[in-house]
Amino acid sequence: MSEQQPLKVGGVTYASADEQYFEKRQLKRSAGVIGLWGLAVGAVISGNFSGWNAGITQAGFGGMMIAFAILVVMYYGLVFSIGEMAAAMPHTGGAYSFGRAAMGPWAGFITGLAETVEYVATTAVIVFFSASYADAITSELLNFSLPQPVWWLILYVAFVALNSAGAAISFKFAIVVSVISVAIIVVFAAMVLFSGQFSLASLWDIAPDAGQSAFLPHGVLPILFALPFAMWLFLGIEELPLAAEESHNPTKDIPRAGLWARGTLIITGLLVLFFNTGVLGAEKTGASVEPLLDGFRAIVGDGLAAVLALFALVGLLASLQGIMFAYGRNMYSLSRAGYYPRFLSLTGKRHTPWVALVAGAVIGFVALVVVQAAGGSTGVAGMIVLNIAVWGAVVAYFMQMVAFIVLRKKFPNAKRPYRSPWGIGGAVAAAVISAFIFVGFLLNPAYLPAIVAIAVLYVVMLLAFGLYGRHRLVLSPEEQYAINGGLDAEDLSGDER
């Protein structure tokens, strides 16, 4: 890397990079709107199979439905807003880029780090649940079982290899598994409906606390505690801007794919909420580690359920691929700009950020092992890491919505090929709901381990950035846009960088 005279802006120091620096960090345009839809739906769809159901334990079925409705509003405001910002800034940086342009390098780093936490932890959660499904299948069909850490290692190695093979392969895989996963949920709902085992009474079978109702068995406050689990039915859709430099037409296709994916996920979320709970009962659904597999078992018995669970596993693997794609691009963009060690943004001959993919996998695997050892069980490990993922997500959401509002006022003349139909009001609604979820974390003692873990991480990373990283930044496309105010920054919409 050849460096020119350092540029100092906003308390940080930049070095211009020569062509060779960026040649070693190239991505390739491979996705149209269908590929982006597959990426977004695939990233989320595992939340329909595992993870969401713990919210029913927190707030009952009625509380979970209210939480779901609140999150529909939040994700409409969020996706509209990030669609506008992604079209204006068609760079891989996504959330980090938005925060950086609106509020400076420190805010960009805080936002990008939150998204790293979200995606690395989400990948770990999906690995955890996928391992549980896979072991249940092999135990029932093939009569063998593996320790959970072995399954984790197998899954990480396989999907790092898949995501490193090329963006075109990743997008094609995302389309196929997303279509299959949605079909599985539709088939499951039909099986429940026509089996005659669906019961409305089962939705309300959690015994209410004294003075409470069957609709809200634990009262109103636990709705706040159910929100992080209801997020699992949508979390990941916001990764679309991270594919900007691999999309053929990001300014049009990212907002369009976000709209289609959001509608798809509202439908699948409602199907799972009603039919999985209606066949198992609210109390059993909330306690299940594999709610969809248990739903299949309730209808057809253990033997055939294991075969059907092979298809259900596809949904988990779809999200594993999609979220791993996200953390790879998030870490790539922050590294390319110098916030993370620069070697993490190397892409190799296949134009994929394979170094970042490997690094995120190592971090996720170690986190699962450490949390399992500290928690004493795999179930506790999964829930702690899930809470870490959601905490990172709500911080990133809040920061992005603040960035949207600031950018509308700070850069009024910047090119905006797409404008959010909800405007500033939608961003405010999403920010307020994100803030409430954050407060819910602070009020619930069960989330304390996740809060402590993230607080320690942020202290360490902010110190590292303040003492070292902020003096070694690079004028990447995201940084150029922020400095130029969106008026004369390089337009990457047709450039294969």
Phi and psi in degrees as a GROMACS rama.xvg file:
@    title "Ramachandran Plot"
@    xaxis  label "Phi"
@    yaxis  label "Psi"
@TYPE xy
-98.5444  127.87  SER-2
-113.354  137.533  GLU-3
-96.3883  -167.184  GLN-4
-58.3795  126.031  GLN-5
-58.9342  144.509  PRO-6
-111.009  127.652  LEU-7
-109.326  121.503  LYS-8
-141.546  129.385  VAL-9
56.9922  36.5717  GLY-10
82.01  6.67932  GLY-11
-125.809  162.788  VAL-12
-119.259  129.494  THR-13
-110.083  148.657  TYR-14
-122.81  130.942  ALA-15
-70.0864  143.401  SER-16
-107.534  143.818  ALA-17
-82.2964  177.894  ASP-18
-62.7484  -33.4738  GLU-19
-62.1922  -36.877  GLN-20
-58.7439  -47.868  TYR-21
-77.7825  -26.1636  PHE-22
-62.3883  -30.0793  GLU-23
-83.1633  -0.394643  LYS-24
-133.376  45.731  ARG-25
-90.7569  141.457  GLN-26
-111.137  166.871  LEU-27
-126.928  134.341  LYS-28
-75.234  121.882  ARG-29
-139.084  -6.61304  SER-30
-119.962  137.013  ALA-31
-100.685  -168.289  GLY-32
-64.9565  -34.1551  VAL-33
-68.2095  -41.1044  ILE-34
-62.251  -39.4232  GLY-35
-68.1381  -39.5751  LEU-36
-59.2601  -46.0947  TRP-37
-60.9602  -39.8382  GLY-38
-63.4361  -46.0513  LEU-39
-67.2567  -47.2795  ALA-40
-67.0188  -43.0634  VAL-41
-61.0834  -38.0806  GLY-42
-63.3223  -29.2002  ALA-43
-97.2294  -31.1037  VAL-44
-59.8302  -25.4127  ILE-45
-62.8807  -25.5496  SER-46
-63.5491  -19.0856  GLY-47
-78.3978  -15.8376  ASN-48
-99.043  -33.9982  PHE-49
-156.06  150.928  SER-50
104.683  -45.5264  GLY-51
-64.3802  -32.0157  TRP-52
-66.8894  -23.4647  ASN-53
-62.5659  -20.3616  ALA-54
-65.1402  -27.4735  GLY-55
-69.2323  -37.3599  ILE-56
-61.2568  -38.3356  THR-57
-68.8181  -46.1813  GLN-58
-128.205  0.979618  ALA-59
77.4266  171.861  GLY-60
-64.9363  -40.6497  PHE-61
-62.2668  -44.7115  GLY-62
-64.7334  -35.9859  GLY-63
-67.868  -37.0819  MET-64
-66.2754  -38.4667  MET-65
-64.7805  -42.8393  ILE-66
-59.9394  -41.1768  ALA-67
-61.3382  -44.4302  PHE-68
-63.7799  -40.3674  ALA-69
-61.2315  -41.1327  ILE-70
-73.5075  -27.3406  LEU-71
-60.0335  -43.777  VAL-72
-62.6728  -46.3744  VAL-73
-60.6938  -44.9207  MET-74
-74.7418  -26.395  TYR-75
-63.9717  -50.3561  TYR-76
-60.4948  -41.0657  GLY-77
-65.8273  -51.5305  LEU-78
-67.4292  -38.9274  VAL-79
-59.6028  -44.5455  PHE-80
-68.6866  -45.8386  SER-81
-71.8179  -24.1653  ILE-82
-63.7531  -41.6633  GLY-83
-65.1877  -44.6429  GLU-84
-69.5042  -36.5225  MET-85
-67.0846  -38.0817  ALA-86
-66.8968  -34.8693  ALA-87
-76.5773  -30.7699  ALA-88
-126.253  76.3696  MET-89
-76.9863  59.6179  PRO-90
-117.775  159.127  HIS-91
-66.6412  -18.1868  THR-92
-59.5742  -28.9755  GLY-93
56.5756  -126.822  GLY-94
-56.1589  -42.7606  ALA-95
-59.8949  -42.4701  TYR-96
-62.6621  -41.7509  SER-97
-64.3897  -48.0541  PHE-98
-62.9349  -39.139  GLY-99
-65.1628  -46.2603  ARG-100
-65.1286  -35.2891  ALA-101
-83.2021  -40.6515  ALA-102
-130.229  5.43318  MET-103
101.43  174.97  GLY-104
-61.776  -40.9154  PRO-105
-63.3366  -44.8426  TRP-106
-64.9427  -38.6442  ALA-107
-60.4773  -42.7802  GLY-108
-66.2634  -44.4167  PHE-109
-60.5953  -43.2759  ILE-110
-67.2802  -46.0622  THR-111
-63.8015  -39.2301  GLY-112
-64.8094  -39.9315  LEU-113
-60.3414  -39.8693  ALA-114
-71.2907  -33.8594  GLU-115
-60.8656  -47.046  THR-116
-58.0978  -46.4056  VAL-117
-56.9822  -51.3783  GLU-118
-77.6267  -37.7999  TYR-119
-66.4146  -42.336  VAL-120
-70.2835  -39.081  ALA-121
-61.9169  -43.2122  THR-122
-57.9717  -42.4627  THR-123
-62.7052  -40.783  ALA-124
-62.5417  -42.9996  VAL-125
-67.3233  -38.1132  ILE-126
-59.7018  -42.9006  VAL-127
-59.3715  -51.152  PHE-128
-69.3494  -36.5873  PHE-129
-62.7744  -40.2891  SER-130
-63.3115  -39.1109  ALA-131
-63.6185  -45.4995  SER-132
-63.1574  -47.244  TYR-133
-60.731  -41.3302  ALA-134
-69.6301  -35.7512  ASP-135
-63.6079  -38.7608  ALA-136
-67.7457  -48.8899  ILE-137
-66.6998  -33.331  THR-138
-64.8228  -40.865  SER-139
-82.9777  -34.653  GLU-140
-94.749  -37.9812  LEU-141
-115.068  -2.17335  LEU-142
60.3633  37.9922  ASN-143
-142.552  152.872  PHE-144
-135.115  149.726  SER-145
-122.59  150.537  LEU-146
-59.3429  147.37  PRO-147
-55.6771  -45.0678  GLN-148
-58.964  -29.6096  PRO-149
-68.1894  -43.2447  VAL-150
-61.3541  -41.7112  TRP-151
-58.3285  -45.5331  TRP-152
-63.4797  -43.8577  LEU-153
-59.4398  -46.36  ILE-154
-66.3907  -43.8309  LEU-155
-61.4167  -46.5209  TYR-156
-61.7223  -45.507  VAL-157
-63.0953  -41.8832  ALA-158
-87.083  -22.6029  PHE-159
-64.9189  -41.5465  VAL-160
-62.4211  -43.2463  ALA-161
-62.335  -47.2705  LEU-162
-71.0405  -20.5191  ASN-163
-86.7402  -10.8255  SER-164
-75.1026  -16.2539  ALA-165
139.303  144.358  GLY-166
-63.1786  -37.3153  ALA-167
-60.8451  -41.6942  ALA-168
-64.3484  -42.4131  ILE-169
-60.8294  -44.6641  SER-170
-68.4416  -39.6237  PHE-171
-64.373  -42.5084  LYS-172
-60.5975  -42.8739  PHE-173
-60.9902  -41.9932  ALA-174
-62.4892  -49.2865  ILE-175
-61.9158  -51.0456  VAL-176
-71.6875  -27.8572  VAL-177
-68.5016  -43.4577  SER-178
-61.913  -45.344  VAL-179
-62.2372  -43.5039  ILE-180
-63.7197  -44.1417  SER-181
-62.832  -40.9806  VAL-182
-62.0483  -39.3612  ALA-183
-61.3256  -42.7465  ILE-184
-66.3612  -40.9179  ILE-185
-64.3554  -43.4685  VAL-186
-64.1228  -41.8523  VAL-187
-60.3167  -46.2414  PHE-188
-60.7981  -41.2087  ALA-189
-64.7094  -41.1915  ALA-190
-61.5417  -43.4378  MET-191
-61.9341  -45.2636  VAL-192
-64.609  -45.0283  LEU-193
-86.5655  -9.39798  PHE-194
-76.4928  -18.8238  SER-195
80.0457  5.92785  GLY-196
-96.0563  -3.71866  GLN-197
-72.3186  135.428  PHE-198
-137.816  125.275  SER-199
-62.1617  -34.4981  LEU-200
-62.7113  -29.9479  ALA-201
-65.7972  -23.254  SER-202
-66.9034  -21.5297  LEU-203
-120.18  29.4036  TRP-204
-88.6876  8.03536  ASP-205
-81.2146  124.751  ILE-206
-64.6564  124.269  ALA-207
-71.2114  148.321  PRO-208
-66.7422  165.969  ASP-209
-57.4895  126.373  ALA-210
84.281  0.733623  GLY-211
-106.572  175.169  GLN-212
-112.461  167.61  SER-213
-64.8362  -29.9786  ALA-214
-68.4814  -44.0443  PHE-215
-125.466  79.5336  LEU-216
-63.1914  -22.754  PRO-217
-115.726  12.3098  HIS-218
94.0986  -170.552  GLY-219
-83.7815  -42.1665  VAL-220
-54.4226  -40.3995  LEU-221
-61.3309  -13.6639  PRO-222
-57.373  -38.1344  ILE-223
-61.3216  -37.939  LEU-224
-76.385  -21.0514  PHE-225
-80.7162  -21.1264  ALA-226
-56.4747  -43.4242  LEU-227
-60.2468  -32.0057  PRO-228
-80.7377  -35.1526  PHE-229
-64.4486  -29.6594  ALA-230
-58.9625  -25.9388  MET-231
-62.6198  -17.418  TRP-232
-82.7941  -5.82206  LEU-233
-133.641  -21.7936  PHE-234
-59.9263  124.938  LEU-235
120.868  -23.4038  GLY-236
-61.6101  -26.8754  ILE-237
-73.3944  -0.00872845  GLU-238
-76.113  -11.0672  GLU-239
-50.8044  -42.4623  LEU-240
-59.3695  -22.3174  PRO-241
-69.263  -13.9146  LEU-242
-96.4922  11.5893  ALA-243
-58.5122  -41.3857  ALA-244
-83.1813  0.0142338  GLU-245
-117.109  8.08577  GLU-246
-99.0096  140.977  SER-247
-65.2529  -37.8381  HIS-248
-141.653  74.5982  ASN-249
-63.0817  -32.2101  PRO-250
-66.3064  -26.3317  THR-251
-104.101  -41.4714  LYS-252
-78.1501  -30.9988  ASP-253
-66.6161  -49.1309  ILE-254
-60.3172  -40.1331  PRO-255
-66.446  -44.4552  ARG-256
-64.4582  -36.121  ALA-257
-63.024  -39.5938  GLY-258
-64.9843  -46.3343  LEU-259
-65.0053  -43.5102  TRP-260
-65.2977  -40.0173  ALA-261
-61.546  -44.6443  ARG-262
-62.2974  -41.9542  GLY-263
-59.2951  -44.3872  THR-264
-74.0373  -29.2394  LEU-265
-63.9168  -42.9294  ILE-266
-65.3343  -50.1008  ILE-267
-64.4549  -36.2982  THR-268
-63.4634  -42.7035  GLY-269
-66.0697  -39.9476  LEU-270
-60.3225  -44.9875  LEU-271
-68.9687  -44.076  VAL-272
-56.123  -47.7972  LEU-273
-76.4687  -50.656  PHE-274
-82.3626  -35.2857  PHE-275
-66.8535  -42.8213  ASN-276
-70.7229  -37.3734  THR-277
-68.9026  -25.3819  GLY-278
-92.1445  -30.6484  VAL-279
-95.0723  -29.4336  LEU-280
96.975  147.579  GLY-281
-63.382  -42.5553  ALA-282
-64.2365  -45.1514  GLU-283
-71.4965  -36.7005  LYS-284
-62.1464  -45.1899  THR-285
-62.1629  -30.9042  GLY-286
-90.7262  -9.7484  ALA-287
-75.355  141.327  SER-288
-85.0624  -27.8279  VAL-289
-129.033  69.6577  GLU-290
-60.7071  -40.1805  PRO-291
-68.5039  -42.2379  LEU-292
-62.5268  -41.1931  LEU-293
-64.738  -33.0049  ASP-294
-64.9932  -43.9939  GLY-295
-60.337  -42.8793  PHE-296
-59.4327  -40.4217  ARG-297
-63.2534  -27.4755  ALA-298
-90.3612  -46.4534  ILE-299
-118.429  -2.12914  VAL-300
92.2422  171.373  GLY-301
-66.7165  -43.1979  ASP-302
-61.3181  -57.3886  GLY-303
-70.1012  -28.6005  LEU-304
-61.2184  -36.4659  ALA-305
-64.7361  -37.8532  ALA-306
-65.9682  -45.0475  VAL-307
-64.9598  -31.0787  LEU-308
-66.6132  -22.6987  ALA-309
-59.6845  -39.1394  LEU-310
-73.2188  -37.1107  PHE-311
-62.7535  -35.0564  ALA-312
-61.1433  -28.2658  LEU-313
-57.5774  -38.9682  VAL-314
-61.6701  -42.331  GLY-315
-65.3507  -40.484  LEU-316
-70.4448  -30.0073  LEU-317
-60.6286  -45.0944  ALA-318
-70.5206  -34.1096  SER-319
-59.8113  -44.2211  LEU-320
-67.0998  -44.9901  GLN-321
-66.8468  -43.4278  GLY-322
-74.1653  -33.0635  ILE-323
-64.3569  -39.576  MET-324
-53.9588  -43.5762  PHE-325
-66.3948  -48.6664  ALA-326
-67.6035  -30.7964  TYR-327
-61.6031  -44.9622  GLY-328
-74.4482  -35.9253  ARG-329
-61.2714  -49.7971  ASN-330
-67.3038  -34.8864  MET-331
-59.7557  -48.4966  TYR-332
-68.3991  -41.805  SER-333
-66.421  -34.2653  LEU-334
-72.666  -43.2249  SER-335
-58.0461  -33.0747  ARG-336
-87.5174  -4.54435  ALA-337
93.3102  0.787861  GLY-338
-70.452  -37.6075  TYR-339
-106.308  165.1  TYR-340
-50.5969  133.326  PRO-341
-62.6158  -28.9277  ARG-342
-64.0763  -19.6796  PHE-343
-67.4456  -16.7723  LEU-344
-95.5579  3.9289  SER-345
-64.1076  139.267  LEU-346
-114.519  -24.7917  THR-347
76.2063  -171.849  GLY-348
-67.6715  -27.8977  LYS-349
-90.4988  3.7679  ARG-350
57.7872  41.9541  HIS-351
-126.665  144.482  THR-352
-77.3799  68.9879  PRO-353
-66.7971  -31.3675  TRP-354
-66.2271  -44.1992  VAL-355
-63.5831  -38.2579  ALA-356
-62.1247  -44.6206  LEU-357
-65.0569  -43.723  VAL-358
-61.4031  -44.86  ALA-359
-64.0716  -35.039  GLY-360
-66.891  -42.3168  ALA-361
-63.038  -44.7445  VAL-362
-61.3599  -46.4279  ILE-363
-63.0003  -43.8308  GLY-364
-62.5032  -46.2008  PHE-365
-62.5858  -40.3929  VAL-366
-60.8803  -43.7902  ALA-367
-61.4973  -44.7327  LEU-368
-63.9954  -44.9875  VAL-369
-65.823  -45.107  VAL-370
-67.5937  -36.8491  VAL-371
-63.2427  -43.0957  GLN-372
-64.1499  -39.6803  ALA-373
-73.9171  -34.337  ALA-374
-86.535  -22.9522  GLY-375
88.0326  -5.37953  GLY-376
-156.507  156.279  SER-377
-67.9603  -33.0842  THR-378
-63.655  -44.8023  GLY-379
-62.4204  -40.9997  VAL-380
-58.6593  -46.1728  ALA-381
-61.6537  -42.4255  GLY-382
-70.2904  -37.9039  MET-383
-64.0368  -46.7957  ILE-384
-67.4219  -35.9003  VAL-385
-59.481  -44.1157  LEU-386
-65.4116  -36.083  ASN-387
-61.5327  -43.1331  ILE-388
-61.9394  -46.0584  ALA-389
-68.1133  -38.0734  VAL-390
-60.5133  -47.2841  TRP-391
-58.7246  -39.4577  GLY-392
-63.8822  -47.3879  ALA-393
-68.6992  -32.97  VAL-394
-64.8226  -45.3285  VAL-395
-63.0146  -40.3775  ALA-396
-61.3942  -49.4017  TYR-397
-59.6489  -46.2646  PHE-398
-63.3317  -38.1076  MET-399
-68.2678  -37.068  GLN-400
-70.7685  -36.7714  MET-401
-63.0595  -41.5177  VAL-402
-60.4118  -41.321  ALA-403
-58.4697  -47.698  PHE-404
-63.4044  -44.9015  ILE-405
-64.3717  -42.3893  VAL-406
-65.1229  -36.2556  LEU-407
-59.1893  -33.7885  ARG-408
-94.3958  -33.0331  LYS-409
-77.5342  -41.2676  LYS-410
-119.796  64.3608  PHE-411
-63.9392  -24.7558  PRO-412
-99.3327  4.03398  ASN-413
-65.6402  149.25  ALA-414
-67.0537  126.577  LYS-415
-129.514  89.4564  ARG-416
-62.642  -23.2352  PRO-417
-133.434  138.094  TYR-418
-122.088  135.99  ARG-419
-61.794  126.603  SER-420
-67.2938  -19.0025  PRO-421
-92.0507  -13.7341  TRP-422
57.3077  -148.984  GLY-423
-64.2917  -33.3791  ILE-424
-59.9227  -40.6279  GLY-425
-65.0061  -39.6106  GLY-426
-66.4601  -39.4854  ALA-427
-63.2602  -44.6482  VAL-428
-60.0225  -45.8286  ALA-429
-64.6797  -38.3748  ALA-430
-66.4024  -42.4673  ALA-431
-64.2175  -44.4307  VAL-432
-65.2626  -41.3109  ILE-433
-58.7483  -41.7717  SER-434
-64.2984  -39.2803  ALA-435
-63.2721  -40.589  PHE-436
-63.6185  -40.5524  ILE-437
-59.7431  -44.7502  PHE-438
-62.7051  -37.8681  VAL-439
-58.5052  -36.6474  GLY-440
-62.2126  -43.816  PHE-441
-67.4613  -30.8256  LEU-442
-82.7432  -20.1046  LEU-443
-98.7973  113.531  ASN-444
-62.4541  -21.6704  PRO-445
-65.604  -22.1391  ALA-446
-91.189  0.738218  TYR-447
-56.4773  -45.0093  LEU-448
-57.799  -39.4069  PRO-449
-66.3326  -41.4016  ALA-450
-63.9045  -44.3985  ILE-451
-61.9311  -44.6884  VAL-452
-59.7506  -44.0719  ALA-453
-72.512  -36.387  ILE-454
-60.9418  -44.3049  ALA-455
-62.4587  -44.8604  VAL-456
-59.3268  -45.1006  LEU-457
-65.2993  -40.0506  TYR-458
-60.3481  -46.7295  VAL-459
-63.9064  -47.3234  VAL-460
-69.2732  -38.1836  MET-461
-68.2543  -37.313  LEU-462
-63.15  -43.3344  LEU-463
-63.0919  -40.8821  ALA-464
-67.7553  -43.9713  PHE-465
-65.3702  -38.504  GLY-466
-86.8009  -26.3946  LEU-467
-132.948  -56.6372  TYR-468
-60.8106  -38.7586  GLY-469
-68.526  -11.2687  ARG-470
-95.5379  2.42414  HIS-471
-132.951  34.6531  ARG-472
-78.8135  162.548  LEU-473
-123.261  143.185  VAL-474
-77.3891  72.1582  LEU-475
-75.3681  172.107  SER-476
-55.5946  -39.2939  PRO-477
-63.2095  -42.0444  GLU-478
-70.6962  -38.276  GLU-479
-60.2533  -44.2543  GLN-480
-60.2613  -45.309  TYR-481
-61.885  -41.8008  ALA-482
-70.6075  -38.1516  ILE-483
-85.2258  -4.04336  ASN-484
71.2434  19.5688  GLY-485
74.9221  10.7579  GLY-486
-98.2509  -36.5115  LEU-487
-136.774  23.8746  ASP-488
-70.6151  156.183  ALA-489
-63.9048  133.269  GLU-490
-88.9733  113.488  ASP-491
-92.7135  5.39175  LEU-492
-62.1611  -17.0644  SER-493
-131.004  16.1251  GLY-494
-108.535  123.794  ASP-495
-85.3504  78.0385  GLU-496
